[in-house]
Structure formats: C-alpha cells, structure tokens
Amino acid sequence: MVGDFERLAQEFVNPEAVLHYRVCGGQDARGRPRLHCNVTADVEMLCQRCLKPVNVTVKTDRLLYLAASEAEADRLETALADEEIDVLVAGQTLDLAGVVEDEILLNLPLVPMHDDCNMASAVDV
Ligand SMILES: [Zn+2]
C-alpha cells in the first residue's frame, strides 16, 4: 500500500491505494547485474485546476543497472550510452522500497488534472 511508503504517502489522496510491483534481478549478456523494475499503481492526486481527486495510473517498466560506486556508475553509463537505462549506485544492501518509490515519483504527472473538470464535478466524487 502507498501508506507503507513514506514519501509516496505525502503525494497521494488515497494512502490505501495498492501498488503492484515486481523487481527481477538478473544479468545482461556481459554478466553485469541489473534489475528489471515493473511498477503499476492506481492512485488519486489532487487536480491542480479544481482541487478534487483525480485518478492517475502510473506504469513503469525499466531496466536498472547496478554499480558498486559512483565511479563505476559513470563508467557504466558511458558504456551503455542509453538514456532509457538508469544506473543505480548500490552497496551491499539495496533499498528496494526506495527504488520502487523513485520509479513512481519519477513517473507522476507534474501537474495532475482532469481531462475535463466540469465533468468531474458533475459526478461529484
Ligand atoms: Zn479537475
């Protein structure tokens, strides 16, 4: 639940919203460790126009490479040369909840809004 994620709980109207996430560890062809991060969340945010809740669906599907240090992360980023792939600096422990949180926060709309606020207020949720 969103309520379990401290940073997310501040963003959403409904802390009981359910997040679905699956993070698979693996390696690429060269044996470099990476995570396949798959997150889906249906949440409610405040519409920035009428200030009523608006449903927002967040979907992410991304590859994250893992690096042991900043220096290694820089090298990896240069080697991969792919804007779509992120390199994560992770030590012995990896904060998975933090990774999932970042994924969602990065994919939230900056200014959540209804397509049509008049429609939304007519239904009056
Ligand atoms: Zn609105």
Boltz pocket constraint, residues with backbone or C-beta under 6 A from the ligand:
constraints:
  - pocket:
      binder: B
      contacts: [[A, 47], [A, 48], [A, 49], [A, 50], [A, 51], [A, 52], [A, 54], [A, 113], [A, 114], [A, 116], [A, 117], [A, 120]]
      max_distance: 6.0
